Amino acid sequence: MARSRVTNGPVIRELRERAGVLQADMAKRIGVSASYLCRIESDVERPGLTSPAVRRLAGELGKGLDEITVSLADATAS
């Protein structure tokens, strides 16, 4: 997995919604504010792999980091 990866907000939102978890509840589980999680899911904030919140989010969603992130090059190309 490339080190230069950032979150893929739409994928995170879809996985959270499929799991039936409210945004506020997920935010509480991973230790961030609901507004911060909203910004992640909207791709306003794009934390990388070193973010503890991203690691906790992957764990809560039952996914690997590569499943909720995209390469930085792909993220900036869109």
C-alpha positions as CSV (number, residue, x, y, z in Angstrom):
1,M,0.0,0.0,0.0
2,A,1.4,3.4,-0.9
3,R,2.2,5.7,2.0
4,S,0.7,8.8,0.3
5,R,-3.0,7.9,0.7
6,V,-5.9,10.0,2.0
7,T,-9.4,9.2,2.9
8,N,-12.1,8.5,0.3
9,G,-15.1,10.3,1.9
10,P,-17.9,8.9,-0.3
11,V,-16.8,5.3,0.3
12,I,-16.6,5.9,4.0
13,R,-20.1,7.4,4.0
14,E,-21.5,4.5,2.0
15,L,-19.9,1.9,4.3
16,R,-21.2,3.7,7.4
17,E,-24.7,4.0,6.0
18,R,-24.7,0.3,4.9
19,A,-23.7,-0.6,8.5
20,G,-26.8,1.4,9.7
21,V,-24.7,3.7,11.9
22,L,-25.5,7.3,12.3
23,Q,-22.8,9.8,11.6
24,A,-22.9,11.2,15.2
25,D,-22.6,7.6,16.6
26,M,-19.7,6.8,14.4
27,A,-17.9,10.0,15.3
28,K,-18.3,9.2,19.0
29,R,-16.9,5.7,18.4
30,I,-13.8,7.0,16.7
31,G,-13.3,9.9,19.1
32,V,-14.0,12.9,16.7
33,S,-16.7,15.4,16.4
34,A,-19.6,14.7,14.1
35,S,-18.7,17.8,12.1
36,Y,-15.2,16.5,11.5
37,L,-16.5,13.2,10.3
38,C,-18.9,15.0,8.1
39,R,-16.0,16.9,6.6
40,I,-14.1,13.7,6.0
41,E,-17.1,12.1,4.3
42,S,-17.5,15.2,2.1
43,D,-13.8,15.1,1.2
44,V,-13.4,18.6,2.7
45,E,-10.9,17.0,5.2
46,R,-8.7,14.2,3.8
47,P,-6.6,12.8,6.6
48,G,-3.9,10.3,5.8
49,L,-2.9,6.9,7.1
50,T,-1.0,8.3,10.0
51,S,-4.3,9.7,11.5
52,P,-5.5,7.7,14.5
53,A,-9.1,8.5,13.6
54,V,-8.6,7.0,10.1
55,R,-7.3,3.8,11.7
56,R,-10.1,3.7,14.2
57,L,-12.6,4.3,11.4
58,A,-11.3,1.4,9.4
59,G,-11.6,-0.8,12.4
60,E,-15.2,0.3,13.1
61,L,-16.2,-0.3,9.5
62,G,-14.4,-3.7,9.5
63,K,-12.3,-2.6,6.5
64,G,-8.6,-2.3,5.7
65,L,-7.0,1.1,5.3
66,D,-6.7,0.5,1.6
67,E,-10.5,0.1,1.3
68,I,-11.3,3.5,2.8
69,T,-8.4,5.5,1.2
70,V,-7.2,6.5,-2.2
71,S,-3.8,7.5,-3.4
72,L,-2.9,11.1,-3.1
73,A,-2.2,11.3,-6.8
74,D,-5.7,10.0,-7.6
75,A,-7.3,12.4,-5.0
76,T,-5.7,15.5,-6.5
77,A,-6.4,14.4,-10.1
78,S,-10.2,14.6,-9.6
